[in-house]
Amino acid sequence: MQMLTMPPGVRAKAHKHATHETAIYAVSGISHVWHGEQLEHHSIVEAGDYFYIPADVPHLPYNPSATDTVVRHHRPHRRE
């Protein structure tokens, strides 16, 4: 499991992981993520939440806060 931080205002590029699914546990802060084939779904992930992204699903996480850092545990899991 990896510890990831997202500084205030950070936005990732849309991407997907073809060979593994991802499980995220939010430790602190509030992050948002667009996900789905056309990034048509939007979810808010708060401290204490788990968020699952299936393999090969596009997603774009971002931190909308101007002041707070997001901390999360990220566990990629290779699909068999």
Residue pairs with C-beta under 8 A, 6 or more apart in sequence:
1 73
1 74
1 75
2 73
2 74
2 75
2 76
3 27
3 71
3 72
3 73
3 74
4 71
4 72
4 73
4 74
5 69
5 70
5 71
5 72
6 29
6 31
6 61
6 62
6 63
6 69
6 70
6 72
7 63
7 69
8 63
8 65
8 66
8 67
8 68
8 69
9 63
9 64
9 65
9 66
10 62
10 63
11 60
11 61
11 62
11 63
12 60
12 61
12 62
13 60
14 34
14 39
14 58
14 59
14 60
15 58
15 59
15 60
16 56
16 57
16 58
16 59
17 53
17 55
17 56
17 76
18 55
18 56
19 55
19 78
19 79
20 55
20 76
20 77
20 78
20 79
21 52
21 53
21 54
21 55
21 76
21 77
21 79
22 52
22 53
22 74
22 75
22 76
22 77
23 50
23 51
23 52
23 53
23 74
23 75
23 77
24 45
24 50
24 51
24 52
24 53
24 72
24 73
24 74
24 75
25 49
25 50
25 72
25 73
25 75
26 45
26 46
26 47
26 48
26 49
26 50
26 51
26 70
26 71
26 72
27 47
27 71
27 72
27 73
28 47
28 68
28 69
28 70
28 71
29 47
29 63
29 65
29 68
29 69
29 70
29 71
30 44
30 45
30 46
30 47
30 63
30 64
30 65
30 68
30 70
31 44
31 45
31 61
31 62
31 63
31 64
31 70
31 72
32 42
32 43
32 44
32 45
32 61
32 62
32 63
32 64
33 42
33 43
33 45
33 51
33 53
33 59
33 60
33 61
33 62
34 40
34 41
34 42
34 59
34 60
35 41
35 42
35 43
35 53
35 57
35 58
35 59
35 60
36 57
36 58
37 57
37 58
38 58
39 58
39 59
39 60
43 51
45 51
45 72
53 59
55 79
63 69
63 70
